[in-house]
Structures are given as C-alpha cells and as structure tokens.
Amino acid sequence: MTAIRISFAASETPLAREARDRLAARYGDVSLEEADVVVALGGDGFMLQTLHSVEGSETPVYGMNRGTVGFLMNTYRESDLRQRLASAEHAVINPLRMRAAPITGGVQEALAINEVSLLRAGPQAAKLRVSVDGKVRMEELVCDGALVATPAGSTAYNYSAHGPVLPIGAEVLALTAIAPFRPRRWRGALVPKNAVVRFEVIEAEKRPVRADADSRPVRDVAWVEIASEPAVRHHLLFDPGHGLDERLIREQFA
C-alpha cells in the first residue's frame, strides 16, 4: 500500500513550528501540489488560512491543535499519525462568496469559510437595509453590524453574537445582528443555503461600514451580497467520534 503523502503547514508560533519540524522529520514532508493530505498545526485561524490556501484542489486538511481554542483541530499527538489519517472522518463544507461594493466604485469578491460580517467603522451605529433573494425583508436595521454564517462557522463569531448553532449538514445559513438597536429585539433569521442575502448601507458616508470575509476586509462599502458557493468544496478530517457534528452538539452543552 502506498504511504499517505503529507504536507505539513504551521502557524508562526514557536510551538507550531517546532511540532512541524519534528513531524516532518518523522513522517516526511512534500509540497502542497504533491500531497494526499495537508496537516495544519496551529489554531482555528491558521486552519482557515490553510483551507483557503488549498481552495480548488480538494486536498483534505487534518488539523492538530497548537493554538488556543482549536474547534476545527484534532488533539495534538505525534504518534500514529498515518493511522489517524487513514481512519479519519471526512466532512465537506462550502464557503460563502462575498461581493462587496466600496462607495468609491467597483466590486471586490472573497470567499469565507466561517462568516461574512459587516461592522460599523465609525462612532455611529450602522444602518442596513436587508434583502433576501431580491426582496427587502427589513427596511432599516440599526446595529453595530450583522453577519451571515455557515454551519461550520456558526460556533465562531455568530455564536458570540447570540446566533444559533447549526448542524453541519443544515441547508440553512444564519443571519445574525450584532448589538441591534432597532428593531431592538431582533436577533436574526435562518435563510435557505441557496439564498442571496444583500445588505445595503444607508448613509454610507456618514455611517461607514466595513465588510469582512473571514477577517479579510473591504472598507467603506455601499452594499454587500452574500451567497453559498457550491462550486468550492473544503475537505476536513477529524478523528473518529470527534467530527464536526459531534463538536457542534458538544459546544451547545459546554
């Protein structure tokens, strides 16, 4: 049987770099183009960075936690790595595609695995008009911001903003308000996975808003459209019994 070819990637922390050197010496290390699997060493932020780096290749990524939270990561252990990879559970997730138009003109696009967020960029609250599939659903949302999250990202910023945790196979996206002022009690909505969510920024020059796709910003936006991107598939590997479904359930009882 041909050995699994591994490409190791590590965050900039000494802990992750030292782990990479030891694992590469033990198991060998190939380039991303040659790899059967990428092993990412770091935290969740580095895992997102690694997934973006292999976009389009469908190469699976197996994370080991050398960071802080490690929701998307497996427990770090140097022994039996090839056996763990061979027996790992496989999850497939689609990212969101963000199209954002700055008030200066043009349209910028980016993919987000966790969420696309809009955040006020000045001292005043943002005013947003919210549409779903071309139909205005809320004429004015006054808030610090709003976000659209995937199931995989629903336990990240979305959860901190009191949004719902979504099962990994859910055919919905979470639309969550961040510190809403008006309507004061509105906490968001669930929309179909194939829906197109559009935010228009009201008084965009007076009340500037920044859009972030997995923390990649577009500043001073006039409008933002967000939709799931089924043409892009990210493959994650988890130790048996510790896959995304289990993690999402466990997080709600923590």
Helices and strands as residue ranges (DSSP letters): E 6-10, H 14-27, G 32-34, E 37-42, H 44-53, E 61-65, H 81-87, E 89-93, E 96-102, E 108-112, E 115-120, E 126-132, E 135-143, E 145-149, H 157-160, E 172-178, E 189-192, E 196-201, E 209-213, E 216-218, E 221-228, E 234-238, H 244-252
